[in-house]
Amino acid sequence: MNLLIAVLISLDETNGDQCVWYLVNLLFDTTIGVLLCYLLVLILNELVKRNNWKILEKGLYYEEYKDKNGKTKTRLLYKMYFAQLCTWIVIVMIVNIT
């Protein structure tokens, strides 16, 4: 994404070369972009707590259960994992669009 933006901006010869714009975009993404992602995650976590959205509770990807022999096992909760993954992808997309 950073490289694409650098190429598009540098198409106009008065805007400098691609390397400079790539560096500017990369620095922005790794400083302001990470801060914005963090703030959006904090806001989302507060919404999850207030609305009791279990599917988006952070870190809950596994469920313990007992098999037929009584042994405790864990299984991946795909629905929760992918819901949280998709939420993260949306957050990153929002930050990259802004």
Rosetta blueprint (number, residue, H / E / L):
1 M L
2 N H
3 L H
4 L H
5 I H
6 A H
7 V H
8 L H
9 I H
10 S H
11 L L
12 D L
13 E H
14 T H
15 N H
16 G L
17 D L
18 Q H
19 C H
20 V H
21 W H
22 Y H
23 L H
24 V H
25 N H
26 L H
27 L H
28 F H
29 D H
30 T H
31 T H
32 I H
33 G H
34 V H
35 L H
36 L H
37 C H
38 Y H
39 L H
40 L H
41 V H
42 L H
43 I H
44 L H
45 N H
46 E H
47 L H
48 V H
49 K H
50 R H
51 N H
52 N L
53 W L
54 K H
55 I H
56 L H
57 E L
58 K L
59 G L
60 L L
61 Y L
62 Y E
63 E E
64 E E
65 Y E
66 K E
67 D L
68 K L
69 N L
70 G L
71 K L
72 T E
73 K E
74 T E
75 R E
76 L E
77 L L
78 Y H
79 K H
80 M H
81 Y H
82 F H
83 A H
84 Q H
85 L H
86 C H
87 T H
88 W H
89 I H
90 V H
91 I H
92 V H
93 M H
94 I H
95 V H
96 N H
97 I H
98 T L
